[in-house]
Amino acid sequence: MKKSPSIPSYESAMGREGLRLTPQRRQVYEVLMDKRDHPTATEVFIRAQKKMPSISLATVYNCLETMVGNGLVKAVHVDREPTRFCANLMEHGHFHCTGCGHISDIEFSQTHDKGWKLPSGFLVTQHDLTLRGLCTDCGATFKNSNNSQPTTK
């Protein structure tokens, strides 16, 4: 697995939270770090099974629940779809393509909360921002289908 300075190793991530360093947790963590595409638990399970055939779906769910509960990954909830999991722990939002279902990270500026009009005395302690629309590919397909000329007979 490739690591950059901003991505904690499995040992440092789990160790700082005081979690047991199990092979199953390592595998689930590595799946999330290897491909940061907001997979569902089932997708994590399928990927983890490639390197650890004995891992069960229940174990993957338990690992993900532990990691979310300890702040090592984020759970992303989009409408009534299955929960997805995000390894990006920086403050960010998500863009959900309503065409293909892909989810992308959206970076915030350092002053993203300055434009919010909160009632007096309210304090934001957590936020979940999801924008919905069409990705580049789906937007191009949509635009092309709307620009097609009707055929005459």
Secondary structure by P-SEA (a helix, b strand, c coil): cccccccccaaaaaaaacccccaaaaaaaaaaaaccccccaaaaaaaaaaccccccaaaaaaaaaaaaaaccbbbbbcccccbbbbcccccbbbbbccccbbbbbbbbcccccccccccccccccbbbbbbbcccaaaaaaaaaaaacccccc
